Amino acid sequence: NLGREGFATRAEEVLAAVGGVSEGDTLHVMGQQQLAMAVTALGRKTGAELVESCTKRDSVEKTMPDGKVVKTNVFTFTGFRTVHSY
């Protein structure tokens, strides 16, 4: 169970593992929310552009012979969009 400082330290380790991040870089962070927030905060401090991925969801419902309905979702990557600072 990490506290605030634990997440901050881990975020620094993550960025070091990818060679760091600096102004002009583009940063896409996903995963465990608190760690992602810590990595994102470090990226903002360095002037990196933050982006999030966008997906399109297609859902298909199929009625089975026993009357049950099976729903399948297919997510397709469609691009990135800027994450704004508020």
N, C-alpha and C positions, 0 to 999 in steps of 0.2 A: 504494500500500500504506500504509494508515493505521496509526499506532501508537495507543496508548491515548489520548494527548492529542488526536490527530486525531479520534478517534471522539467524545470528550467535547466538543470544539469543534463538530463537526458536529451533535451532539445539541442543543446550545444554539441553533444556527442553525435547526434543524427546529422546535423549540418556539417560537422567536421568529417564524417564518414563519406559524404558526397563531395568533399572538396571545398566546402564553404559556399556562401552566397554573398553577392555584393550588388551594388547599385547597377541597375540595368538588366540583372538576371530575372528570369521568370520562375516563379515558385508555385508548384502545385502540391498541396499537402492533403493527405487523406489518412484516416485511421482513427485511433483512439482519440476522443475529443480533446481531453486536456493536453495531451502531448502535441496534437495538431495545432492547438491554440498557442502553445509555447513556441513551436517551430515557426508558426505564422508571425508571432510577435517579433521574433528575432529577424525574420525576413523583412518585415516592415521597417525595423530600425536601420537596416542596411540599405534600404531604398529599392528592394526587389519588387517587381510587379507580381502581385498575387492573382492567381486564376483558380477557377473551379471548373470541373468537367461537367458537361451537359450530356444527357442521354434522352433518347426517345424510347417510350415504353409501348410495346405492342402486346395486347392481351388476347388470348384465344381461350374460349370456353368450349369444352367438348363434353357432351352428354354420353355417359357410358351406358352399356346395355342394362345395368342394374338401376339406372335412373340417377346415379350420382353424377355430379358435374365436376370435371377436372379443369382447373384454370391454370394456364401457363403464361408467364410473363417473360418477354424477351426484351432486354435492354440493349440498345445500340448506341455507341458513342457518337455524338454529333459535333463535338467541338469544345472549346473553352470559352469562358467569359470572365471578365475582370471582377475581382472581389474588391468592393469599395470599402473605404474606411469611414466609420460613422462616429 
